[in-house]
């Protein structure tokens, strides 16, 4: 089946539209004479900025309106930051393509020189970031912050916060690298599963449609994100859990490296794991082995704190 036109649903923020245009450009390069239309939608997650995500439905609130547009056939595909996509999708939905991964690290942004012993007010709504960065800034107070990148930077500039924490990939896409105060290495602050990857979602796609769209898929980022999201499923990850998981492929050394982090509900107990596998190890074998490692580290004691 030859596709003539594709309607792409997107959140309306500047970053989301940038990411959607990126995917659209990739499709134009790969599919000749394709007509593309972008449908910009405001999601409940973008509108309800006065409440913590975990209290109103979690990261899935950034997808709801986009997924409804897919169900109603108002759009053919939706574009997301994969880190915002729950590790378990609703029935019928499928990630059919992933971009090349951008830098997955987290960064600190501040308008002042920041020292580790400063009594900072740091804005982040992520317990994953808060609990890991508290080790570097033990006297800091972490305050929830919502909104898109530019909204958060405006709050920083107004003096509401001394610093904020954001994904480096988002900063790069908005050409705001000059604002970065510190880049946290992957082992210092293990990123969220899928961080740095832009994904394409469809609802009950036909095999021919999926094949056509997946021409833009990056195999390495797909493999890494599949492992990250499957490990998230092993620990029943949701938006309330401070979990980090990053998988990287080193083709020179022919290995796959997994970094994993999880903390209990209070942040007083955490587990960090670093594990290498040969690059040709089957995905299911890696997952089975990693499940055993998690059990050896008494992962159930951590998970039970969220029940």
N, C-alpha and C positions, 0 to 999 in steps of 0.2 A: 504493500500500500504506500503510495506516494503522498506525503503530507504537503499540503499547500499553504495552510495557515495554522498558527498556534497562538492561543491566547494564554498568557502567563500571568497568574495572580501573584501579587507581591504586597508586603506591608508597605506603607506609604512613607516611611522614614527615609532620610537621605542615604543611609547605609544600605537599607534593604533595596532601594531602587538601584543603587550602584551595583549591588550583587546581582540583581535581576538583569540589568543591562549587560553585565559581564557574561552571564549565561546566554543571553540573547545573541551577543556577539559571537560566542562559540558556536551556536547553532547556525548562524548566518555563514560562518566560515565552512561548516561541514555539510549543510543542506542547501543546495542551489535553489535560488528563486523562492525561498521560503518567506512568507509574510508573517510578521510577528506583531502582536498587540499586547501591551502591558496593562493589566487591570490592577489599579492601586486601591488597597483596602486598609482601613483602620481596624486593627484587632482590639479585642477587649483588653489584652495585655498592654497595648499602647495607650489606651484611654484611662484605665484604672491605675493611675500612678500614685494614689494615696494609700494603697494597701499592699502589703507584702504578697508576692506571687503565691507563696505556699498556702496563704489563707484564702485565696480566691480561685484556685484551680491549677496553679503551677505553670510551667513553661508552655504547656499545651495551649494556653490562652493566646499565644502568639501564632497559633496555627488554625484555631477554630474557624474563623471567617474565611480563611484561604481554603481550608478543606471543604467547607460548605459550598464554596464556589465550584470546587471540583465535582462534588456530588450532584449539584444542580446543572452541571455542564456549562457554567458560565465561563469557566477556564479549563484548559486542557492539562496544564501543569502548574505547580506552585514552586517558588524558590525560597529556600530557608537557609539560615545559618544552622549547620547540623547540630551544633551544641545546644540549640534551642528546641530540638526535636526530641520528644520522649523516646526512650530506648525501646519501648513497645508501642507500635503504631496500632491505631484502630483498624478493625477488619476492613479489608478492601484497599487500604492505602499502602503504597510501596515507594521506596526510594529507588529511582531508576537510573540516576546518574549522580556522580560526585565530581567536583572540580579538583584540580591540582591543589594540594594543601598549601595554604599560606602559613606564615610563622605562627605556631600554635601557642607561643608563650604569653604570659600575662605581664602587664607593665604597670608601673606606678607613675602617676602624673601629678605634679605639684608646681606651684608658682614660687616655691622657696627651696632652699637647701634643706634636705631632710636627713636627719641623723637617727640611728637606730634607737637611741635612748630618749628621743623627743616625745613629749606627751601630745601626740598627733590625734586629730579627728580625721579618720579615714573613711571615705564613703565606698561601701560595697554591699550589695544585697546577697552576696554569695557566701554561705558558711564555708564552702570549700576554700575560697580565697582567705576569708577571715582567719580560720583556724591555722592555715599554713603560714600566713604572713605574720601572725601574732608571735611567731618564733623569732622573727627579725625585728619586730617593733613591739616589744613586750609591754611598753607603757602606753600604747596607742588605744584609742577608743574607736571601735568600729560601729558605724551608723549606717542603717539601710539607706540606699539611694536608688531611685527608679528613674526611668526615662531614657531616651536615646542618647547617643554620644554627645551631641551638641547641648542637650538639656543638662547633662551631668557636668560638662565642662563649664557651662554658665553658672551652675551652683558652686563649682570650685572657685570660679573667678569672683563670685559675689562674697566669698569669705565664709560660706556655710561649712566648707570642709578645708582641711589643710592639704589633703591629697585624695585621689580617687584611684581605683584599680579597674583596668579595662583589658580587653583582649588586644594583643598587639596587631593581630590580623585586621581588626576593625580600624585601628589607628592608621595602619598603612593604607588601607583602602580609602580613607578620608584624607590622606596626605598630611597627617598631623604628627609625624615622627618627631618634629622639633620640640614637641611638648613633653616627650617622655623623659622622666627623671631616672627611672631604673627599670631595666629589663630583668625579670626573674628567670633564671635558668629552669629547665624542665623539672629537675629534681628538687629545686627550691620551692616551686609551686606547681604541682602536677596539674595540667589543664583538665578541663571538662572533656568527656568523650566527644569526639567530633570537632573540637575547637580548631578553627582555621579552615574548615571545609565548607563550601557552598554546595547544597544538595538540591536535586530536582525530585519533587514528589508527584505521583499520579494516583488516580483512583481507578482501580480495576482496569489497568491498561491492557489493551490487546497485545499479543506477542509481537505483532508487526510494528505497532506504535512504539512499544518499549525498545525494540531493536533500533528503530530510527533515531530515537532520542538518545539512546545510550552510546551513540557514536561519539559523544563528547565526554564520555566517562573516563576518569583517570583510574587505572587499575590499582596503583599503589595506595592512593588515598582511600579507595574502596576497601581494600584488604585491611588497612589499618583501622578504618572506622568500623568495619564489621567486627573485628576483634574487640575494640573498645566498647562498642555497644553491647556485644554479647557478654562481655565481662560485667558490664552494668546490669545486665539481666540476671547474672549469677548472684548478685547481691541485692536483687530487687530494687535497683536504684530508682529514686524519684526525685522531685525537685526539693524535697526537704532534707535529703541526705548530702552531706559534704563529701562527695566522691570525685576523685580525679583519676583519669586513665588516659595514658598516651602511648601509642604504638608507633615505632619508627622502624624504617627499613634501611639497613646499611649494606648497600650492594658491594662495596669494596671488601668488607669483612664477611659478607654473605651471612648476615644475621638479622633477626628481628628482635627488637628490644621492647619490653613492656615495662612501663612505670605505672604503679598503682598506689592510690592513697585513699584512705577512708578514715573518718573520725566518728566517735559516738555523738549523741545528740548535744552533749555539753562541750565537746571539744577537748575534754580532759584525757581521753584515751584515743590514740590513733594507731594506724597500721600503715607502713610504707613498704612496698615491695618493688624490687628491680629484678627482672629475669630476662635472660637472653635465650633465643632459640635459633636453630639453623634455619636459613631462609626457605628451605624446601620442606619444612615441617608442615604437615596438613593442619588446616585451621582447627578442625575438631580435636585433633590430638593436643594442640596447644591449649584449647579450652578445657579439656579433661584434666590436663596436668595442672593448669592454673586453678581449677576448682579444688584440686587436692591441696595446693599451696594455701589457698584461702582457708580451707578447713583446718589445716595444720596451725594456722595463725588465729584460730578460734574466732573466725569472722562472725559466727552467730551471736557472740556476746556483743559485738558492735551493732549488728542489725536489730537485735532485740530492744535496744534502747529507743528505737523509733516506733515501737509498737505501743 
